[in-house]
Amino acid sequence: MKRIYFVRHAMALDRALWRHADELRPLTEVGYRQADELARVLRRAGVDRVVSSRAFRCVDTMWPLADALSARVERHDALFEGATATQALRLMRRIRGRRIALCTHGDVMQDVLEALRDSGTDLDGGIRLGKGAYWVFDMDERGEIKTGRYCAAPRG
């Protein structure tokens, strides 16, 4: 059994206020505090691998956790904005590790949650996408997820 912590990046600067490539858009002060709190929570949960979209706001959300684990933030395009549910779910099935944190964007998270719901996964209370929040999935040896539990964003 593999446990996946599927994280939406923490609070980032508003797109309308950012004049550079969106991939470079940073977290806000609240977002950095959320990232620190996520690190504390996910480290306690025993996360042993950290994977993120290449967008700075995702990498920065996972950086405190990776630092606490003396690990690196691995980057994968299956988590980048615009990726499909199929790509993200394939990554979840193929990635090695016992407890893995994956950080992505709202569009990818929504697509994954809809695909899981449509395949019969019981999502605790329905689809929720809070910034800095995460879902906990247990994936069996066949790559199936039966339930998902939503965890609200830590206070930043």
N, C-alpha and C positions, 0 to 999 in steps of 0.2 A: 504494500500500500504506500502510495506517495501522497504527501500533503502539499497542496499548492496554495500559496497566498497570492491572490490576484489583485494587485494594487492599482488604483487610479492615481496618477501623479498628484502631488500636493498642490495647494493654491499657487497659481502662477500669475504673473503680470497680465493684465487684460490685453488681448490681441490688438485692440484699437489704440492702445498706448505704445505699442512696440513697433518701431520703424525698421527693424532688421529682419533677417530670415526667421521665420516662425520657429524653426528647429532650435534656434539659439535663445528663445524666450526663457527668462529665468523665473525662479520662484519668487514670491513676495516674502516679506519678513515672516508673515504668518505661515507661509508654505515651508520655510526653513525650520520653523519651530515644529510644524507637523512632521517633517522628515525626521527630526531628532526624536520625537515621541514614537513615531513608527519604528525607528531603530530599536528603541528600548523594548517595545512590545514584541516585535518580531524576533529579536535576539532571545528574549525569554521563551518564545515559542519554539526555539530550536532550529531556526532557519539555518541551512548549511550551504545554500547557493543563492546568488543574487543576479538576476537577469533583467535587462531594461531595454526599452525603446532607446534609440540613439539621441532623441531630443534631450536637450539640457535639462528641462524641467523634470523629466523622468529620471535621468541619471542622478540629478541632484536630490531627488526624493529618496533614492536608494543609497546614495553615498554614505550617510552616517551609519547605516546598517553594515555595509561592506567594510567600512573602516573598523567598526566594532568587532567584526569577525576576522579581521586581518585578511580580507578577501578582496577581490576586484569586482567591479560592476561589469558583468558581461553585457554586451549589446547585441540585440537581435532584431532584424527588420520585421519579423512576424509580430512584433509588439508596437511598431511605429504607426503613427497616424495613417489611416487609409488601408491598413492591412485587413485581411478578411478573417472571419471567424474560423474558417478552415485552416488558414495559416497558423493562427494563434493556438488552436486546439491541437494541431499537428505538433507544434513545439512542445506543448504541455505533455503530450504522449511520449515524445522522443527524448526529452531532456532527462538527464540522469541526476539523481539526488533523492534524498529522503524527504526533506522539507525545503521547498523552493519558493522564493519570493520573485514574482514577475511583475514589472511595472509597465503600465501601458496608458493609453489615452481613452477618453470617454467614448469615442466612436467604436473603437475596437472592443472595449469592455461591453458596450451595449450589444454589439453583434454576437459576441461570444455568449452572453447571457441569454439572448433570444434563441440562439442555436441550441443551447443546453435545455432551455425550457421546452422548445419544440420537440426535442428528443426524449422528453419525459423526466428530466432532472427536476427535483423539487427545490425551487429557489425560495429560501426563507423569506416570506413576505413579498415576493415579487422583485422585479428588476429595480435596483437602486444604484446610483452612480456618483455618489458624493466624492468630491475631490479630497484626496488623502485617505479615503475609505478603502476597504478591501473585502474580498470574498475569500472564504476558506473552502477549498474543495479537496475531498479525498478521492484519489483516482486508483481504481483497482488494477490488477495485473493485465486486464484486457483493455485498459485505457478508458474505462467508463467512469463517469461521475454520476452518482445517484442523488446527491444532495449538495446544496451550497448554502453556506451561512454567511450573512452580511455582517460586517463589523464597521461601525461608523468611524469617521476620521477622528483621530485623537485631537484633543484641543491644542491649538497652536499658540 
